[in-house]
Amino acid sequence: MNRNLYDKLIFDHSHPGRKGYDLPRYDWPEAMSKLPSELMRSDAPQLPEVDEPTVVRHYTNQSTNNFGVDTGFYPLGSCTMKYNPKLNDKLAANDTIARLHPRQPEDTVQGALEIYWNLQRALSEIGGMAEFTLNPFAGAHGELTGLLVIKAYHESRADFARTKVIVPDSAHGTNPASAHVAGYEVVEVKSLPDGTVDVDDLCSKLGPDIAAVMMTNPNTVGMFEKNIPTISKVVHEAGALLYYDGANLNPMLGIARPGDMGFDVMHINLHKTFSTPHGGGGPGAGPVGVRAGLEQFLPNPRVYKKEDGTFGVNDYSDSALGRISSWLGNYTVLIRALAYIMTLGAEGIAEVGPLATLNANYIMNALKDKYLLPIPGPCKHEFVFDGLIDKSTGITTLNIAKRLLDLGFHAPTIYFPLLFHESLMIEPTETESRETLDTFIDAMRTIAREAAENPDVVKTAPHNTPARHPDDTEAALHPVVTYSQYLEKFESE
Ligand SMILES: *Cc1c(COP(=O)(O)O)cnc(C)c1O
């Protein structure tokens, strides 16, 4: 157990009788008499007794133990950790938005509905889709929603034989997981040595039992699937629908549209491409778009524009999936995405992809003499190394990732995609300056040199982070999430 980490618990600062709050005087005795006695507590809760400066310092210090895109470069491949402009937060925090209640009558929230409708339209334009739902809370949630839409489509045609979904072996783990949750069996399709989908293998697996083919384009090794017109043709001829995992939409923004490539259903991760916060697992948003003809299978509620120009919210309808989330989704996340789109405008949006692609190729070319590049470039917005070229040092991708933390960078994505043993997936995004990219390149070259000259310093990294070598397995099997668990664990050692 890493005592240093736990020493900082707020309970450890507690002293009986000390306090840093002052509650308003209680002057509503009638309310008290109405509370059922079995709901009243007899003892005071056991809370830390601390003064205000201690609380402030505790939480401020905790916040500096974290690494975020506001503290440094975060090249986490597949996650598009671009900078989130503060203007987005400012708009989302505006009182007229932040204080809305979801049950407010429609005529009192027309502005908010218009914002929502504008985002539905903007994403439809960017994706080349007929309509979008903004309800889902994450990319994975969007995948599930999209697959349920596909299921509803096949069932509406009384086609119940389609029980399987095809997923490439380079796909994100959420693809097969979502297919399973939606009730489908997963069939894997292979990648060619250049990282793109093997069309022959795909064709051999298509048939009347396939409901959908899920694709990511550019894929998770940063390669554009150039056979997409053929893939779209064979998938549709087989009666299946083509699903677009939009996690990698960033390099395509304003340049190519999934709808034009033949995709029927897609999701977008707003916390990736559209600069909303990733926020430690939430809140996020994974809007789902569909081509014309599939709109009626989308979940509700959605916002629509009435003939008189005002906005309404449709609720359940017979053909829709019903609800996939509470209310309209993560509204303040959606606002941030629209703020981002409007700030950039059509011209700015089209510059995002080329810049992200340039930055990725810049890093890739500056490091490929030291790190093994299994798929030669050029890449799109991200690329994958297979560890160091020199395997004799025994330095693994995990070691490299940990050493980067010492040098002030968040680690890239490691051991994904599963196509290579030592995957190290780097995605710089378009928001980083040349100087930042150069400093990162220096750090990666330093590690390559250390691996040859002083491998121990890399193997034992990180040396200067607040937590050093947490036991991932132990933390997953026996998480310590309460103070009493902490005391139990700590005292038993
Ligand atoms: C991030 C990601 C997902 C899942 O999205 P979440 O928003 O994290 O649920 C799916 N596919 C790919 C390729 C991704 O990078």
The ligand as an SDF file (V2000), in Angstrom:
LIG
                    3D

 15 15  0  0  0  0  0  0  0  0999 V2000
  -13.1040    6.3220  -27.5080 C   0  0  0  0  0  0  0  0  0  0  0  0
  -13.5130    5.3430  -28.5220 C   0  0  0  0  0  0  0  0  0  0  0  0
  -14.7480    4.6810  -28.4390 C   0  0  0  0  0  0  0  0  0  0  0  0
  -15.6550    4.7590  -27.2250 C   0  0  0  0  0  0  0  0  0  0  0  0
  -16.0550    6.0330  -26.9160 O   0  0  0  0  0  0  0  0  0  0  0  0
  -16.3680    6.4980  -25.4180 P   0  0  0  0  0  0  0  0  0  0  0  0
  -16.8610    7.8740  -25.6030 O   0  0  0  0  0  0  0  0  0  0  0  0
  -15.0930    6.4040  -24.6640 O   0  0  0  0  0  0  0  0  0  0  0  0
  -17.4140    5.5720  -24.8740 O   0  0  0  0  0  0  0  0  0  0  0  0
  -15.1120    3.8630  -29.4950 C   0  0  0  0  0  0  0  0  0  0  0  0
  -14.3020    3.6750  -30.5450 N   0  0  0  0  0  0  0  0  0  0  0  0
  -13.0870    4.2680  -30.6540 C   0  0  0  0  0  0  0  0  0  0  0  0
  -12.2450    4.0350  -31.8690 C   0  0  0  0  0  0  0  0  0  0  0  0
  -12.6450    5.1120  -29.6350 C   0  0  0  0  0  0  0  0  0  0  0  0
  -11.4540    5.7060  -29.7160 O   0  0  0  0  0  0  0  0  0  0  0  0
  1  2  1  0
  2  3  1  0
  2 14  2  0
  3  4  1  0
  3 10  2  0
  4  5  1  0
  5  6  1  0
  6  7  2  0
  6  8  1  0
  6  9  1  0
 10 11  1  0
 11 12  2  0
 12 13  1  0
 12 14  1  0
 14 15  1  0
M  END
$$$$
